[in-house]
Amino acid sequence: MREHRAIPLVILAAIVSLVVSCTQTNDAGITSLIKARFVADDRVHASEINVDTTNGVVTLTGNVDGQEARDRALQLARETSGVREVKDMISVKVGSSTGEAPDPNRTVGTRIDDAGITMRVKARLLDDPVVKGMQIDVDTRDGVVFLTGTVPSDAERKQAIQLARATEGVKDVQANLR
């Protein structure tokens, strides 16, 4: 099934590459090409990484499950035609202050607790008049809340972090908000 999906993506990437190389390289073209390269790659989960380009400077944000995915995403972006610089704002999800990944054998209770925390944080973000909750992705691992997304102001960013920290059960907040 992956092969059937990859063929149109390769064609899309080739078309985008041709259009970008035939015309003046623009930011939208660079962003589209990088996203297409992410989708076509088995190690990168394109939905976990946001790509923004300004004057050839690419900013990658998001939370990925492992260092390999992060490294590959950076490599693909850097190798893309028209990219002058890549700013790395990708976080690798971790579940404790020691930097250890969450135990894959976590109990059902721990996973349910994390889902409850995610639900409570998301509800608070959606209810707040300052924060645009639909623009922020919330993920929880062992009580650590990961916020990812784009916010229009520093005040909104601070408010989102404050709301998450004040939520019952939250041990820490890792914010990757621009």
C-alpha positions, -999 to 999 in steps of 0.1 A, spaced: 0 0 0 29 24 7 42 19 -28 9 30 -44 9 61 -23 46 69 -30 43 69 -68 20 99 -70 41 117 -43 72 111 -63 55 125 -94 42 155 -73 77 161 -60 92 160 -95 66 185 -108 71 208 -79 108 205 -83 105 213 -121 83 243 -115 105 256 -87 137 252 -108 122 267 -140 109 298 -122 124 320 -95 126 299 -64 99 311 -40 91 303 -4 58 286 -12 75 263 -37 103 254 -12 78 247 15 57 224 -9 88 206 -21 100 199 15 66 187 25 64 164 -5 99 150 4 87 143 39 56 125 28 77 103 4 102 94 31 96 63 53 114 77 84 97 111 85 61 114 96 51 145 76 21 152 99 44 157 129 65 185 113 54 220 103 74 237 75 76 275 71 98 293 46 107 330 45 133 343 20 148 308 16 151 303 54 132 272 64 119 267 99 109 232 110 88 228 141 70 199 157 74 169 180 88 137 165 91 103 181 128 98 176 161 114 168 163 95 135 132 112 122 145 146 133 178 141 117 163 129 84 138 158 83 167 182 87 187 165 60 158 165 35 152 202 41 189 211 38 192 192 5 162 210 -10 170 234 -39 166 271 -29 171 266 8 196 290 22 193 280 59 173 255 81 162 265 115 157 234 137 128 238 162 119 201 162 116 184 195 121 147 201 94 135 225 107 123 258 88 112 289 111 122 318 136 147 328 164 121 323 159 122 286 147 86 284 119 78 260 87 67 276 85 31 285 67 13 257 53 -10 283 35 18 301 4 6 319 -30 12 305 -36 34 335 -7 56 326 -19 59 290 -54 67 302 -40 94 325 -20 109 296 -51 110 274 -71 127 302 -44 153 306 -43 159 269 -81 163 269 -81 187 299 -53 209 284 -70 210 250 -103 220 266 -86 248 285 -69 261 254 -102 260 234 -121 278 263 -96 306 267 -104 339 249 -67 347 243 -55 314 229 -65 300 195 -68 264 207 -74 250 172 -39 261 162 -22 242 189 -15 204 190 -14 188 224 3 155 232 11 140 266 37 114 275 41 103 312 26 136 323 48 158 301 27 180 278 40 188 244 25 219 227 31 224 190 18 250 166 18 285 154 5 314 176 2 350 165 18 366 196 41 360 225 12 368 249 -8 339 234 22 316 236 28 325 273 -9 320 280 -10 286 264 20 274 284 5 288 316 -28 271 310 -11 238 303 11 241 334 -19 248 356 -38 217 345 -41 189 370 -17 160 364 8 180 343 44 173 354 61 196 328 53 215 296 75 214 265 63 242 242 72 243 205 51 273 197 60 300 172 
